[in-house]
Amino acid sequence: MTPSDPLLEIVGLTKKFGPARAVDDVSFSLSRGSIVGLLGGNGAGKTTTLSMLLGLLEPTSGSIRMFGHDFVKNRHAVLHRMNFCSPYVDLPQRLTVRENLRVFARLYGVENAAQKISQLADDFRLLELMEQPIRRLSSGQKTRVSLAKALINTPEFLLLDEPTASLSPDVSEWIRHRLAEYRDQTGATILFASHDMREVELLCDHIIMMSHGRVMEEGSPDELKARHERESLEEVFLVMNRKGGGA
């Protein structure tokens, strides 16, 4: 795999649950070092797409190539180079912050784990929380721990499912800044699923808009606004959703 090859290439990805198609013939690719927004309302297919990229769901059809590998056939060759964060996936509640980070460092085979955990605790303002059980933390604190967990193995590919959901604007802004900083420092690729149009516009280099399991449109924020002669991504999305028969 050369540096110019896509880090991720999806072709015809489909996931059926009975007769329903949660993801319907989706194709897109991600270049290295990009922050890409996967944008859509509830039920658009974002989380199902991420679940297939993480190996949690088997595609009904289509292909996923990641780091030059067929992901379905060789997922163990690439999973250690990835990580994931979502406010909808709880960390073990009885374990402390430190214990959680130690567990995930061991799972990913992180060298110098104590040093890495110390660095992440400092980066994510967790030093005063390290001996607290997860169940005692606020939503914002839990999100910071989840992001620290997601970076424990210095992933080359980071998947985020609405990581700032239900957070205050100042905490959300801080998280966006930290993610952009991580990309700039490491060259990692970030796929950021959200229904927050403004957040995606602020953070992402490229946007993929989904509705009813299909890709409706993609391009940079400026390209999409210019193409549809709109002032914001939210306006673009509403226009595209109506054309696609969405709610």
VOPAGU-2260 file (C-alpha; in pm, 1 decimal, decimal comma):
REM VOPAGU-2260
SITE   aa  ch    i         X         Y         Z
SITE  MET   A    0       0,0       0,0       0,0
SITE  THR   A    1     150,8     333,4    -106,5
SITE  PRO   A    2      88,3     664,2      77,1
SITE  SER   A    3    -136,0     776,4    -210,1
SITE  ASP   A    4    -365,5     471,7    -184,3
SITE  PRO   A    5    -693,9     515,9       6,2
SITE  LEU   A    6    -674,1     408,2     368,3
SITE  LEU   A    7   -1031,9     285,0     337,8
SITE  GLU   A    8   -1223,5     186,5      26,6
SITE  ILE   A    9   -1587,2      74,8      43,9
SITE  VAL   A   10   -1768,1     -56,8    -264,1
SITE  GLY   A   11   -2137,4    -148,0    -277,0
SITE  LEU   A   12   -2165,8    -194,8      99,4
SITE  THR   A   13   -2510,7    -323,4     196,4
SITE  LYS   A   14   -2659,2    -442,0     524,3
SITE  LYS   A   15   -3007,1    -593,2     542,9
SITE  PHE   A   16   -3210,8    -667,6     855,3
SITE  GLY   A   17   -3485,4    -884,9     716,2
SITE  PRO   A   18   -3639,0    -697,1     422,3
SITE  ALA   A   19   -3509,1    -359,5     548,2
SITE  ARG   A   20   -3184,5    -215,3     409,1
SITE  ALA   A   21   -3010,1     -21,1     686,0
SITE  VAL   A   22   -2718,9      45,0     447,6
SITE  ASP   A   23   -2794,2      30,1      76,8
SITE  ASP   A   24   -2515,4       2,8    -184,3
SITE  VAL   A   25   -2279,8     254,3     -19,1
SITE  SER   A   26   -1944,6     335,1    -181,8
SITE  PHE   A   27   -1679,1     583,9     -71,2
SITE  SER   A   28   -1308,8     606,0      10,8
SITE  LEU   A   29   -1099,3     789,2     270,3
SITE  SER   A   30    -755,0     931,4     202,8
SITE  ARG   A   31    -480,6     921,2     463,6
SITE  GLY   A   32    -468,7    1211,1     706,3
SITE  SER   A   33    -823,4    1331,2     636,1
SITE  ILE   A   34   -1105,9    1409,5     877,3
SITE  VAL   A   35   -1426,7    1296,0     709,7
SITE  GLY   A   36   -1775,7    1365,8     836,6
SITE  LEU   A   37   -2040,0    1096,9     794,4
SITE  LEU   A   38   -2347,8    1313,5     816,3
SITE  GLY   A   39   -2712,4    1218,3     845,3
SITE  GLY   A   40   -3016,8    1215,6    1067,9
SITE  ASN   A   41   -3128,2     933,3    1293,3
SITE  GLY   A   42   -3177,7     617,5    1087,7
SITE  ALA   A   43   -2953,7     736,5     804,5
SITE  GLY   A   44   -2725,6     432,1     833,2
SITE  LYS   A   45   -2424,4     597,4     997,5
SITE  THR   A   46   -2394,1     370,1    1299,7
SITE  THR   A   47   -2460,5      55,7    1096,1
SITE  THR   A   48   -2184,2     159,4     855,6
SITE  LEU   A   49   -1941,9     216,5    1144,6
SITE  SER   A   50   -2040,0    -118,5    1297,7
SITE  MET   A   51   -1942,4    -295,8     974,8
SITE  LEU   A   52   -1613,1    -104,6     962,1
SITE  LEU   A   53   -1539,3    -224,3    1315,6
SITE  GLY   A   54   -1625,4    -585,1    1238,3
SITE  LEU   A   55   -1925,7    -583,3    1474,0
SITE  LEU   A   56   -2165,5    -656,6    1187,6
SITE  GLU   A   57   -2110,1    -866,7     876,6
SITE  PRO   A   58   -2203,6    -693,0     549,7
SITE  THR   A   59   -2483,2    -853,2     352,1
SITE  SER   A   60   -2288,2    -766,4      38,0
SITE  GLY   A   61   -2017,8    -534,4     -86,5
SITE  SER   A   62   -1651,6    -498,9       5,3
SITE  ILE   A   63   -1437,3    -315,3     260,5
SITE  ARG   A   64   -1065,2    -265,5     198,6
SITE  MET   A   65    -865,9    -114,9     482,5
SITE  PHE   A   66    -488,5     -55,9     481,5
SITE  GLY   A   67    -485,8    -255,6     157,7
SITE  HIS   A   68    -651,6    -561,8     316,1
SITE  ASP   A   69    -990,3    -720,5     258,8
SITE  PHE   A   70   -1131,4    -630,8     599,1
SITE  VAL   A   71   -1391,2    -909,0     623,7
SITE  LYS   A   72   -1126,9   -1175,5     553,3
SITE  ASN   A   73    -831,6   -1014,1     733,9
SITE  ARG   A   74    -976,4    -800,2    1010,5
SITE  HIS   A   75    -717,2    -914,1    1264,9
SITE  ALA   A   76    -446,5    -766,8    1042,1
SITE  VAL   A   77    -591,4    -417,9    1080,1
SITE  LEU   A   78    -796,3    -395,9    1401,4
SITE  HIS   A   79    -489,0    -311,5    1610,7
SITE  ARG   A   80    -433,3      -7,0    1387,3
SITE  MET   A   81    -784,0     129,3    1459,0
SITE  ASN   A   82    -990,0     248,3    1753,7
SITE  PHE   A   83   -1338,1     373,8    1826,6
SITE  CYS   A   84   -1530,7     613,0    2050,9
SITE  SER   A   85   -1902,2     655,6    2112,0
SITE  PRO   A   86   -2100,8     796,4    2405,3
SITE  TYR   A   87   -2347,7     512,4    2346,6
SITE  VAL   A   88   -2092,5     242,0    2436,7
SITE  ASP   A   89   -2021,4     230,1    2808,9
SITE  LEU   A   90   -1683,9     153,9    2960,4
SITE  PRO   A   91   -1683,3     -91,6    3256,4
SITE  GLN   A   92   -1861,4     114,4    3521,7
SITE  ARG   A   93   -1702,5     -34,5    3834,7
SITE  LEU   A   94   -1346,7       5,6    3713,4
SITE  THR   A   95   -1162,6     328,7    3778,2
SITE  VAL   A   96   -1040,9     549,7    3496,7
SITE  ARG   A   97    -687,8     416,9    3545,2
SITE  GLU   A   98    -802,3      55,1    3549,0
SITE  ASN   A   99   -1002,5     104,3    3229,4
SITE  LEU   A  100    -705,2     254,8    3048,0
SITE  ARG   A  101    -478,1     -23,9    3173,4
SITE  VAL   A  102    -720,6    -290,2    3046,4
SITE  PHE   A  103    -738,6    -139,4    2698,3
SITE  ALA   A  104    -362,6     -78,8    2688,0
SITE  ARG   A  105    -314,5    -450,2    2758,9
SITE  LEU   A  106    -573,3    -551,0    2495,8
SITE  TYR   A  107    -391,0    -346,0    2231,6
SITE  GLY   A  108     -45,4    -455,5    2344,5
SITE  VAL   A  109      66,8     -98,3    2410,3
SITE  GLU   A  110     434,6     -67,4    2496,7
SITE  ASN   A  111     526,7     162,6    2786,0
SITE  ALA   A  112     161,6     158,5    2888,3
SITE  ALA   A  113     210,4     351,7    3212,9
SITE  GLN   A  114     380,0     634,3    3025,8
SITE  LYS   A  115     109,0     638,8    2757,4
SITE  ILE   A  116    -168,4     646,0    3019,3
SITE  SER   A  117       3,5     930,2    3202,9
SITE  GLN   A  118      31,4    1127,9    2878,7
SITE  LEU   A  119    -335,0    1075,1    2791,3
SITE  ALA   A  120    -443,9    1165,7    3144,6
SITE  ASP   A  121    -262,3    1495,1    3107,1
SITE  ASP   A  122    -387,4    1557,7    2752,1
SITE  PHE   A  123    -751,4    1492,2    2843,0
SITE  ARG   A  124    -751,2    1659,4    3186,2
SITE  LEU   A  125    -805,5    1332,7    3369,7
SITE  LEU   A  126    -535,5    1352,4    3637,3
SITE  GLU   A  127    -780,2    1425,0    3919,4
SITE  LEU   A  128   -1017,9    1151,1    3801,4
SITE  MET   A  129    -782,7     856,4    3762,8
SITE  GLU   A  130    -893,1     674,1    4080,3
SITE  GLN   A  131   -1263,8     745,9    4029,5
SITE  PRO   A  132   -1496,4     465,6    3910,4
SITE  ILE   A  133   -1647,8     539,9    3569,8
SITE  ARG   A  134   -2000,4     530,5    3716,9
SITE  ARG   A  135   -1928,5     843,9    3922,2
SITE  LEU   A  136   -1823,5    1060,0    3628,8
SITE  SER   A  137   -2029,7    1320,4    3445,2
SITE  SER   A  138   -2115,4    1280,3    3076,2
SITE  GLY   A  139   -1837,2    1516,9    2974,7
SITE  GLN   A  140   -1583,2    1336,3    3192,1
SITE  LYS   A  141   -1688,2     997,8    3052,6
SITE  THR   A  142   -1647,3    1132,4    2699,5
SITE  ARG   A  143   -1291,9    1247,7    2776,9
SITE  VAL   A  144   -1209,6     902,8    2917,5
SITE  SER   A  145   -1360,2     732,4    2610,2
SITE  LEU   A  146   -1150,8     950,1    2380,6
SITE  ALA   A  147    -839,5     874,7    2582,9
SITE  LYS   A  148    -922,4     505,1    2549,0
SITE  ALA   A  149    -968,6     550,7    2174,6
SITE  LEU   A  150    -616,8     694,8    2144,6
SITE  ILE   A  151    -445,6     442,8    2374,8
SITE  ASN   A  152    -290,6     255,8    2079,4
SITE  THR   A  153    -216,6     570,7    1872,7
SITE  PRO   A  154    -456,3     452,4    1600,0
SITE  GLU   A  155    -398,6     531,0    1235,9
SITE  PHE   A  156    -774,1     513,3    1176,7
SITE  LEU   A  157   -1012,9     655,8    1435,1
SITE  LEU   A  158   -1389,3     603,7    1411,4
SITE  LEU   A  159   -1613,4     833,8    1612,9
SITE  ASP   A  160   -1988,8     793,7    1651,8
SITE  GLU   A  161   -2132,5    1127,7    1769,0
SITE  PRO   A  162   -1860,5    1172,0    2034,8
SITE  THR   A  163   -1991,3    1512,0    2148,3
SITE  ALA   A  164   -2358,8    1417,3    2180,3
SITE  SER   A  165   -2525,1    1579,2    2485,8
SITE  LEU   A  166   -2212,5    1776,8    2575,6
SITE  SER   A  167   -2194,5    2147,3    2646,5
SITE  PRO   A  168   -2069,9    2374,7    2365,3
SITE  ASP   A  169   -1740,8    2450,7    2541,4
SITE  VAL   A  170   -1659,0    2082,0    2597,7
SITE  SER   A  171   -1757,0    2002,3    2237,6
SITE  GLU   A  172   -1528,4    2275,8    2110,1
SITE  TRP   A  173   -1241,2    2145,5    2322,3
SITE  ILE   A  174   -1290,5    1792,1    2185,9
SITE  ARG   A  175   -1294,9    1915,0    1825,8
SITE  HIS   A  176    -969,6    2100,4    1885,1
SITE  ARG   A  177    -810,2    1792,3    2042,2
SITE  LEU   A  178    -913,3    1569,6    1751,9
SITE  ALA   A  179    -777,4    1812,5    1492,3
SITE  GLU   A  180    -454,6    1834,6    1690,3
SITE  TYR   A  181    -424,1    1454,3    1700,6
SITE  ARG   A  182    -467,5    1433,0    1322,1
SITE  ASP   A  183    -207,2    1703,9    1265,8
SITE  GLN   A  184      42,8    1537,2    1499,4
SITE  THR   A  185       3,7    1178,8    1375,6
SITE  GLY   A  186    -138,4    1194,7    1023,1
SITE  ALA   A  187    -425,7     971,3    1135,0
SITE  THR   A  188    -749,0     940,5     939,7
SITE  ILE   A  189   -1069,2    1018,4    1131,2
SITE  LEU   A  190   -1422,2     918,3    1030,8
SITE  PHE   A  191   -1665,2    1130,8    1230,8
SITE  ALA   A  192   -2032,7    1030,4    1230,6
SITE  SER   A  193   -2269,1    1302,6    1344,3
SITE  HIS   A  194   -2604,2    1470,7    1288,5
SITE  ASP   A  195   -2461,5    1805,9    1404,7
SITE  MET   A  196   -2412,4    1994,5    1078,3
SITE  ARG   A  197   -2223,4    2286,4    1230,7
SITE  GLU   A  198   -1980,3    2060,8    1415,1
SITE  VAL   A  199   -1899,3    1865,4    1100,9
SITE  GLU   A  200   -1853,2    2186,4     903,7
SITE  LEU   A  201   -1602,4    2314,3    1161,7
SITE  LEU   A  202   -1399,4    1994,3    1190,0
SITE  CYS   A  203   -1408,4    1802,1     864,6
SITE  ASP   A  204   -1215,4    1825,9     536,3
SITE  HIS   A  205   -1468,7    1614,5     349,1
SITE  ILE   A  206   -1836,3    1533,1     401,5
SITE  ILE   A  207   -2037,4    1223,4     312,7
SITE  MET   A  208   -2412,9    1281,7     344,6
SITE  MET   A  209   -2635,9     980,5     406,8
SITE  SER   A  210   -3011,8     934,8     417,1
SITE  HIS   A  211   -3213,8     612,7     434,6
SITE  GLY   A  212   -2897,2     403,9     409,3
SITE  ARG   A  213   -2765,3     568,8      93,4
SITE  VAL   A  214   -2497,3     823,6      13,8
SITE  MET   A  215   -2674,2    1131,9    -120,0
SITE  GLU   A  216   -2380,0    1365,4    -174,5
SITE  GLU   A  217   -2013,8    1417,9     -85,8
SITE  GLY   A  218   -1744,1    1682,3    -110,0
SITE  SER   A  219   -1569,8    1943,4     103,9
SITE  PRO   A  220   -1795,3    2174,9     307,0
SITE  ASP   A  221   -1722,5    2464,6      70,0
SITE  GLU   A  222   -1779,3    2248,4    -239,0
SITE  LEU   A  223   -2116,5    2129,1    -114,3
SITE  LYS   A  224   -2235,6    2477,2     -23,2
SITE  ALA   A  225   -2121,6    2617,3    -357,9
SITE  ARG   A  226   -2267,2    2325,6    -556,6
SITE  HIS   A  227   -2610,5    2373,8    -405,3
SITE  GLU   A  228   -2585,9    2752,6    -362,7
SITE  ARG   A  229   -2650,1    2739,1      10,6
SITE  GLU   A  230   -2500,6    2919,2     309,9
SITE  SER   A  231   -2462,4    2620,2     541,3
SITE  LEU   A  232   -2431,1    2242,2     540,3
SITE  GLU   A  233   -2761,7    2220,7     722,4
SITE  GLU   A  234   -2935,1    2389,2     428,6
SITE  VAL   A  235   -2756,7    2156,7     183,7
SITE  PHE   A  236   -2860,0    1851,8     384,1
SITE  LEU   A  237   -3224,6    1959,5     405,8
SITE  VAL   A  238   -3238,6    2014,8      29,1
SITE  MET   A  239   -3074,2    1678,3     -44,7
SITE  ASN   A  240   -3292,7    1497,3     207,2
SITE  ARG   A  241   -3608,6    1632,8      46,6
SITE  LYS   A  242   -3488,2    1530,4    -297,5
SITE  GLY   A  243   -3417,5    1183,1    -164,2
SITE  GLY   A  244   -3764,3    1152,1     -16,9
SITE  GLY   A  245   -3652,1    1189,7     343,1
SITE  ALA   A  246   -3855,5    1327,9     627,6
